[in-house]
Amino acid sequence: MRKTRVMLVDDERLYVESLAKVLRRRGFEVVVAFDGSSSIALAAEQDPDVVVLDMRMPNQDGIATLEELRSVIPSTPVILLTGHADLESASAALERGAADVLLKPCPVDVLVPAIENAAERKAVALGLVTVG
């Protein structure tokens, strides 16, 4: 069975690099993008199982990126991370198809199960695994 491929999208390089290292140690395959626009092409090329996307980035925010990702990888769950507990942005993200919205900094013990659950929901939806 192949590893779950996670794409991290965040403009904070140190955060992305350290999170990628932790996720790789936990058995995930990780690809990274440091802005929304480059994540679109990378998503089309890499076909990640789950995307972890920062809500606030320069040039193109997480909501705009989420909308573009939906057209490129429609069945891939996107988990949005936000450092700002903004209920309006969180509900906008969920309305536009985000699988989850988590507060940043998100503890790894919260993020890893969210990624695993999202990947499992995608696999079930695509008929790659059965439940029960």
N, C-alpha and C positions, 0 to 999 in steps of 0.2 A: 504494500500500500504506500502510495506516495505521501510525502509530508504535506501538511496544509500550507499553502502559499499565502502569505500575508503581505499586503502592500501598505507601507507606512507613508503618509503624506503630511509633512509638517515643515515649516520654515525654520524651526529651531534645530540646527544641525546636531548639536551635542545631545539634545534630547532624543532625536531620531536614532543617532548612532548607538547610544547606550541602550535604548529600548530594543533596537534590532539585535544587539548582542544578547540581551536577556532572552528574547523570544527564540533566537537560534539555539541557545542552551536548552530551552524547553522543547526543542524538537521541531520548530517551525522553519519553513523556508521563508526568507524575508527579502523583499525588494523595497527600495526607498525612492521617494521623490521629494524634492524640497520646495515645490510649489504646485499649485493646482493645475496650471496649464500643462506642465511636463508630466503630471500624473495621468493625463488622459491618454497620451500616446503610449506610455508605459503600461497602462491597464490593458489597452488593446493588444499589445505585444505579449505581455506576461500572463494575462488571464488569471488574476489572483482569485483565491477562494473567498477572501475577506479583505476589505479595505478599512484601515484605521486612518481617519482623516481629521485634521485639525480644523476647527471652525473658523478661527481668525488667522488669516495669512494675508500678506500684502498682495496687491494686484488682483487676485481672484480668491474670494473667501470660500469657506467650506460649503455653503449652500449652493453657490454657483458651480463649484466643482462637482458636488453631489449630482446636480442636475445633468451635467455633461457626462459624468460617469454612468448614470442611468441609461443614456443612449448608447454608450459603448459596451458596457458590461451589465445589461439589465437584470440578470439574475444574481449578481454578486452582492452580498450584503455589505453595507457600509456602516461602520461604527464611527460616529462623530465624537471627537473630544473637544471640550470647551473649558477654558480656564475661567470663564465668566458664567456664573449661574444665572443665565438669562432664559427665563421660561418661554418668552416669545420666540427666540431663536431655536430653542430646543423643539418646540411644537412645530415650527416651520420646517425643521429638518425631518421630523417624523412624518409630517404631511407629504413631504417630497420623497419619501421612501427610505429614510435612514432606518437601519435595523435597531439602532440603539444610540443614545446620547449619554456620554459619561463625563464626569467632571475631571479636569486635569489639575494637578497631577493625579493620574489614575493609578492606584496600586496595582502591581502586576498580578496579585492574587484576585483582583476584580477583572482586570482586562483579559487575562488568559481564558477564564471560563466564558467570558462574553464572546471572544474570538471562536472558541471551540463550539459554542452553541450556535453561533451564526453560520459557521462552516457546516455543521451538521444539518441545520435547517435547509441550507442550499442543496446539500447532497440529497436530502429527502425529497425536496421540491423537484429536483431534476431526475428523481427515480434511480439515483446511483446507489442508495441504500434503502432498506426498508426498516420500519419501526415495529418493534414487538417481536 
